[in-house]
Amino acid sequence: MTSKDLLSLCGRISLVMAAFAFIAGIVAGPLLQKVWFSTLTVTEHGPGHAPLPPSPSGGLQADKQS
């Protein structure tokens, strides 16, 4: 096998591998996106309820009374 034939064979194998990698990227992209960007829900179990945040209307009522 001459060096020209060997170079041609390596080129064909490289093109086939690149094609498989390209198709695998197209197929795996949406699947991996769901895994990487999944929403994470954290819950905490403890005694009682969490304190409520201050209501924004509370500051307005104090300004109206002054």
Secondary structure as UniProt FT lines:
FT   HELIX           3..36
FT   HELIX           56..65
//
